[in-house]
Amino acid sequence: MPTYDYMCENCGHKFEQFQTITAGPLRKCPNCGKAALKRLIGVGAGIIFRGSGFYETDYRSESYKKAAEKEKLVRAEPAGARSPTSKDTEKNVTTAESKETKSSEKIEAGKREKKKSA
């Protein structure tokens, strides 16, 4: 929860108050009891990071950085530098066909079970 600074315009009393962000500003002064409080604009607190790091990507090892650099270079190659071979294409097509066949076999088996139970 953030800390807000308040000052009473009637008696000059200054204080800090912990409040949720959605809470409305206080109105009544705890010192004099008048409804003359004004929320001040504060500088806020500086963020202090302690520990071994907060995001994995902030402190990557040297080996990771080198591997990432190599990957960038591979991606930067021209599109026609390495085209898939006919064997690669055949493997992809065969795999897709086998997946379709297996799914259609499952559907047929389900239909047969429904007929048997009916």
C-alpha positions in Angstrom: 0.0 0.0 0.0 1.2 3.5 -0.8 1.9 6.1 1.8 0.2 9.5 1.4 1.3 12.7 3.0 -1.4 15.0 4.4 -1.3 18.5 5.8 -4.1 20.3 7.7 -4.7 23.8 6.3 -6.2 24.8 9.6 -3.5 23.9 12.1 -0.6 23.0 9.8 -0.3 19.4 11.2 1.6 17.1 8.8 1.5 13.3 8.8 1.7 10.2 6.6 -1.0 7.7 6.1 -1.0 4.2 4.6 -4.0 3.8 2.2 -5.0 1.7 -0.7 -4.7 3.3 -4.1 -8.5 3.3 -4.6 -9.2 4.9 -1.2 -10.4 8.5 -1.2 -8.4 11.2 0.5 -8.9 11.8 4.3 -10.8 15.0 5.2 -10.7 15.2 9.1 -7.5 16.3 10.8 -6.5 14.0 13.7 -4.9 16.9 15.5 -7.6 19.7 15.5 -10.6 17.7 14.2 -11.5 20.1 11.4 -12.2 19.0 7.9 -9.3 20.9 6.4 -6.9 18.1 5.3 -5.2 18.3 2.0 -3.3 15.4 0.4 0.1 16.5 -0.7 1.9 15.4 -3.8 4.8 13.3 -2.6 8.1 12.3 -4.2 7.4 8.6 -3.5 9.9 6.0 -2.4 12.8 4.9 -4.5 12.7 1.3 -5.5 15.6 -0.7 -4.0 16.4 -4.1 -5.7 18.2 -6.5 -3.4 19.0 -10.2 -3.9 20.1 -12.3 -6.8 17.9 -10.7 -9.4 14.2 -10.3 -10.1 13.9 -11.4 -13.7 15.8 -14.3 -15.3 16.4 -12.3 -18.4 18.1 -9.4 -16.6 21.2 -11.4 -15.6 21.8 -14.0 -18.2 25.0 -16.1 -18.3 27.6 -15.6 -20.9 26.9 -19.0 -22.5 23.3 -18.0 -22.9 24.1 -14.7 -24.5 26.5 -16.4 -27.0 23.8 -19.0 -27.9 21.2 -16.2 -28.4 23.6 -14.3 -30.6 24.2 -17.4 -32.8 20.5 -17.9 -33.1 20.0 -14.3 -34.3 22.6 -14.9 -37.0 20.9 -18.1 -38.1 17.6 -16.3 -38.3 19.1 -13.4 -40.3 20.2 -15.8 -43.2 18.4 -15.2 -46.4 15.2 -17.1 -47.0 16.6 -19.2 -49.8 19.8 -20.1 -48.0 18.4 -23.4 -46.7 15.3 -24.7 -48.3 13.7 -27.9 -47.0 14.7 -31.0 -48.8 12.2 -33.3 -50.5 12.8 -35.8 -47.6 11.8 -33.2 -45.0 8.7 -32.4 -47.0 7.8 -36.0 -47.3 8.2 -36.6 -43.6 5.9 -33.7 -42.8 3.2 -34.9 -45.2 3.5 -38.5 -43.9 3.2 -37.3 -40.3 0.1 -35.2 -41.1 -1.5 -38.1 -43.0 -0.9 -40.5 -40.1 -2.4 -38.1 -37.6 -5.5 -37.7 -39.8 -5.8 -41.5 -40.2 -5.5 -42.1 -36.4 -8.2 -39.5 -35.6 -10.6 -40.9 -38.2 -10.0 -44.4 -36.8 -11.0 -43.1 -33.3 -14.2 -41.6 -34.7 -15.1 -44.8 -36.4 -14.4 -46.8 -33.2 -16.7 -44.5 -31.2 -19.5 -44.9 -33.8 -19.2 -48.7 -33.5 -19.4 -48.6 -29.7 -22.6 -46.4 -29.9 -24.2 -48.9 -32.2 -23.3 -51.8 -29.9 -24.7 -50.1 -26.9 -28.0 -49.0 -28.7 
